[in-house]
Amino acid sequence: MENVILITITICVLYVVVKMVEMRLTEQEMKPLKNIVRETFIVGGCAFLPVWAYFQFKDNLSDWFGVEPIGGKDILKTPEIFTDAPGF
């Protein structure tokens, strides 16, 4: 859960920084802080839900989409090593 919150906070901080730069460079006037805080909460909520869903269901996503690792499911098995004399 702490990963989800950390990613959401990072997205919100990045949004505020980009919004401040945008207001300085393109609009040439600052919006009220109340509007920026409200928009940041909206962005935070919109970021939290998909990130939470990803971390909650990431093991089931590959099953849901039917994705297998390249080489099939046997690729994760330990390879067999023959150290004895060959049998042929």
Secondary structure as GFF3:
##gff-version 3
##sequence-region A 1 88
A	DSSP	alpha_helix	2	22	.	.	.	ID=ss1
A	DSSP	pi_helix	23	27	.	.	.	ID=ss2
A	DSSP	alpha_helix	33	65	.	.	.	ID=ss3
A	DSSP	three_ten_helix	73	76	.	.	.	ID=ss4
###
